[in-house]
C-alpha cells in the first residue's frame, strides 16, 4: 500500500530540461504496517525504489540500467535483497518523518547536475527517469541528515536539503566522457567552476564516468586545513561528484550510491574519515555489508560536523 509523498521540501526546482511531472510514493507493505516501509517513485506505472520488510531491504531498479542487461525491455525490473538487521535511524526516521517539522530547521540549497554520460548510460536518455532517480537518492539522504543529532542534545537537529535547480547534459564545466578511467579530482575541480553553483550551498554532479582507484564519490571538505576553503555553503569549491560506475565500469547498486552521497555530504559538512569504524557512513571504504549503523554518522563524525 502506498500513498503520494508530500514531502516536497527538498524539491523546489525549476528544471532546465523542461517541466516534468514526477510521482514519488511512500507507504508500507499490506498487512505489515509496523515491520515494513516503501519509498521510491513511479516511472509510467512501474515502481522503482526500496522496500523494507522484516529485516530485509529490497531494491528495485530498471533492469536495462545494467550494461549486461541492456537488451531488457523498458519497464522490466531487477530486484535484489540485502539483509538488514534493525531499521536504524534512517528508516526509523523516514517512517516517522511527519513528526519532524521538515519545512523548518536549517535548509541547504542544492544544484543537481546530471552529465551526458549519466543520462545516456544510466537512464537511456530518459530525463524524467533520471530526475526521479537523483531526487529519490537526495530524499533518502535528506532523511539521514534530518534525523541526525549533531550537537548531542538528544534530539535530531533537522538539517536538510532543498533542491533549487536541476540541469543536465552538456556543459564546458565537466570533462568530456572518456572510456578510460580518469582522475576524480580533475572532474571535481572542473565541476566546481560551474556558474550555477554561486547561488546554492552545494552542487552535486551525477556521472557515469569511471574514476581511478575505484572512487565512486569525491568532494571538497570543510576542514580547517583545506587550502581551497571548500565544502557546504563555501563561496568557492562547494561541489561534490557521485559516479554510478565503479572502477572497471561496473555499475554501482543504488543502495551504495545513496551511501556514497551521504558520505561525500559528510565531508562537505566537515567530517573526516572514521578510523577503525568500518560500518559507519564515514568509513574510508565501503564493505558492501549493511549494518544498523550503515546509514548513521559516528559520534566522532558528528563532532567534526557540529559547530556552535
VENNOR-V113855 format. One line per field, one symbol per residue. phi: phi as a letter, one per 40 degrees, with the letter a starting at -180 (. if undefined). A space follows every 10 residues. Layout:
# VENNOR-V113855
phi = ???
This chain:
# VENNOR-V113855
phi = .bbdcccccc bbbcccchcb bbbcbaiacd gbdcbaabai abbgbbcbib bbafgbbbbb bcccccdcbd cccchcbbbb bbcacgcgcc cccdcbcccc cccbgcbbcb bbbbcccccc ccbfgccccd ccccccccdc cdcccccccc cfcgbdcfcb bbccabbagc accbccdbcc cbcccccccc cccdccccbb cabbbbabcc bcggcbaaac bcbdccdcgc hcgccbfcaa bbbcbbfcgc cccccccccc cccccdccch ccccbgbcbb dcccbccgbc bdccbbccdc ccccccac
